[in-house]
């Protein structure tokens, strides 16, 4: 079962990459979704954070390799 933040990250990622939400889970790598370069990852995180009304901070994209990593970042920034 996915929590609300996790589902929102999955839905955002699906729309961002043109992938079916059913094909995405916490272990899905960003590379497998076409988010390959460091610049791609930073842009993805900036837009993801913006969708939660969060501000990007330098280093937020560090270590983000999976959808689950992105969810953990958002949950941390939301204080959950």
Secondary structure by P-SEA (a helix, b strand, c coil): cccaaaaaaaaaaaaacccccccccccccccccccccaaaaaaaaaaaaaaaccccccccccccccaaaaaaaaaaaacc
